Amino acid sequence: KTHSSHIINDIWKYKAVILGSCAYNGGIFPPMAHLLSDLEHYGLKDRYLGIFGSASWGGGGVRAINKFAENIKWEVVGDQLEARCAPKDEDIERCRDIANAMAARLLS
């Protein structure tokens, strides 16, 4: 719902971001693809990135965010999560783990 310009404005201000996306036809959800493309274009450096997403059969969202991180050379923090279909309690806990790993990285 939030326009990518507002998200990018916040990413400029902060050292870390946690991005997530559902899979969409074997790829990433189009609005997230647009955001990643814009971020790559702006060339932000030295950021920390947490990654999560969901998939039903083949995935795609997490894979695309990983490719973005590789291209832009951001440090991936924590273990990424790709929940299958609706997230289970274990998936929610793993999201908390990503958040905790990010907090620890920012404090180090």
N, C-alpha and C positions, 0 to 999 in steps of 0.2 A: 504494500500500500504506500510506502514511503518512497518518494522520488529519489533516484540515485544521487542527485546533487546534494541532498541533505545528508545522506549516508557518507558520501565522500567528504563532505565538510567536517563531519565528526572524525573520520579516520585520519584526516590531516592533523587534528588536534591531539589524538591519542596514539600511544605507542603500540597498542594491541587491539586486535579485533577477532571475534569468533564468528565465522561465517558458516551458514548451513543452507542446504537446498535439497529439495526432493528431486528425484529423477523425473525426467519428462521425455517420453519416447526414446529411451536409451541414451539420453544426454542430460543436460542440466535445465532447470526451469528457466525459460527465456528471460524474465526480468533479472535473475541472478547472473545469467550469461552476460547481459548488458552491463551490469555493475562491474563484473570482473574485467570486462573489456575496457571500460572507462578507467578502472584502477590501473590496469596495465599501461594504458595510454599516458596517464599522469606520471607514472614512474616513481611512485612513492618508494622510499628505501627504508631499510632498517625497521621493520615492523615485525611483531609476533602475531602468529595466526593459529587459531584453533579451528578445527574442521569437524562438522557433523552433517548428517543428512539422512534421508530415508529412500528406500527403493522397494519396488514390488517384485520384479523378477530379475532384471539385468543390471540395475543400478545406473549410474551415470553422473549424478550430482556430485558425490564425493570425489569421484575420479576427475571431474572437470576442475574442482577447486584445488585438488592436488597438482594438476597440470599448471594451473595459474600460479600456485605457490612456487613451483619449480621455475617457471618463467620469470617471475618477478624477484625470486630469491629471498622470500620472506622466511623467517624461521618458524617451522611448524612446532607448536607446543602441545604436549600431551598426546594421548592416543586418540586418533580420530574414530568416529563412530558412524556406521551406516546401519540404521535400524531397518529391519525388514517389515514392510507394511506399517501398521500402527505400532508406535514405540511401546515396549513392555517396561515394567518397573526397572529391570536391569539396565535397559537403555537410558532411562531417565537418570539412574545413578551414574552411568558412564558420562552423561552430559555434565553432571556435577563434578566428576573427576576432571573433565576438560577445563571447567571454570576454576577449579582449585589449582590445577597445574599452571594455568595462566596467571592467577594471582601470585603463586609462588615465583614464577619467572619474573614478574614485574617487581617483586620485592627483592630479588637477588641482585 
